[in-house]
Amino acid sequence: MKNQDKKAKLTPEQKEINRLREEVRYLRSKLQQKEEEQRRRREEVVNEGVDDIKKKLMAGGMNERSADVLSLLMSKDTDTKK
């Protein structure tokens, strides 16, 4: 009951402040989700590129282990973990 009484006593300005705080909280969480999604996508693209290079090296005659080592070195160069 006290919480309802407290909300009823809020001025319109206080209600607007509370609404804006909730909106800011919501937008921050959405931004964090988008940033995480972009980070995952960026890593995915880099990994796909490294895999493509490994396939081309193997097609050019390099053995699988050497191509794997080279692709791991390249993933370190691009600051991603394979």
Helices and strands as residue ranges (DSSP letters): H 2-8, H 12-59, H 64-77
